[in-house]
Structure formats: structure tokens, C-alpha cells
Amino acid sequence: MDHLSSAPPTAVRLTRYTKSEQAEILGEGADPFGVADAGLTWLPKEEHFGVRLEGRLVAHTGLLRVPVSVGGAEAEVVGVGGVAVAADVRGRGLARLVMTAALGHARTMGPRHGLLFCRPPLVPLYRRLGWQVLEQDVRVEQREGPVIMPLRTMWTPLREGAQWPAGGVRLLSYPM
């Protein structure tokens, strides 16, 4: 093993994240995130962070500022999505690495909270990364109008002492 391959991996901001980069991580499947059965339209992310091992992109997290209404008050959150780690390198802390880099940037974007949607089996992973489950229905926009998000909703503070406010939650956009 040469000295380059033994260097610890680092997360970097990506200048682009296309379908081919996603396929590098998740393969070419029709439903790489396992959420197609939710029947939702999703927003593309605007900021991208990744981890490369020996030149190959193996992990990604995307960010996007989105409007929300909580208890009738409008605000913005940083939506987190497209979190992916290649199957052959899972269990090495790469999700934590890429999420930490993305959230470090999210803290500079203005909103007080990060928000993500995930399949129930991933809740323990995100809890270990500091996310908290939002134990209420969240409405999200879709072409036909607002629908209840069928996936689990989780949030994390982006500012010291930020708590999730009380009241009904509606994402005023497609989910991210």
C-alpha cells in the first residue's frame, strides 16, 4: 500500500454532482434511494459534498435552502438529501464525514435548522449523527397539492441552542 492510499479520507465540496457521479456511488439502479414507492417529486440539491477514495466518488450529501411554515410562521431550513455511501465502503464513517462537512457549510447558509427525510431503517444512523425525529406529520408540496410526507422527518440545529418550534409543519416546496 502506498502512502497516498493510507491517507485518511476527507470530504470536499463538489463543483458538480450529476447522474454519473451518483451512479459511481449507488450504481445504475432505477431507485437508488429506495423511495420511489413514496411517489414523490424531489428537488435537486444546490450544494454538494463528497468523499473520494482512490479517485472514486464513494459518498455524497447535498444541501438546498427551502421554505417552511411551522405553526403558521414562515422560515427557511437547510434541506439535506441525496445522502449516499457506496455499499462496498459502508461502515467506515464516511456518512459521518460527508455529513459533517455538509453541515459545517449549512451553518453558514443562514437558517437555524437542517431538515431531512429518510426511510425508517436509516433513523438510527441519523440519530448517531445528531439528528432528531420530528414526531408529527409534515406536509410537502407536490404537483397535485400538499401531501403528507410518508418518510420519517428529522431535524438538527444549525445554530447554538436552536430548538424545533411548536406547531404544524409544511414544507412550502417539493421535498429535497
Secondary structure as UniProt FT lines:
FT   TURN            3..6
FT   STRAND          11..14
FT   HELIX           19..26
FT   TURN            32..33
FT   HELIX           36..38
FT   STRAND          47..53
FT   TURN            54..55
FT   STRAND          56..70
FT   TURN            71..72
FT   STRAND          73..85
FT   HELIX           87..89
FT   TURN            90..91
FT   HELIX           94..106
FT   TURN            107..108
FT   STRAND          113..118
FT   HELIX           120..122
FT   HELIX           123..128
FT   TURN            129..130
FT   STRAND          132..133
FT   STRAND          138..140
FT   TURN            143..144
FT   STRAND          147..148
FT   STRAND          152..157
FT   TURN            160..161
FT   STRAND          169..171
//
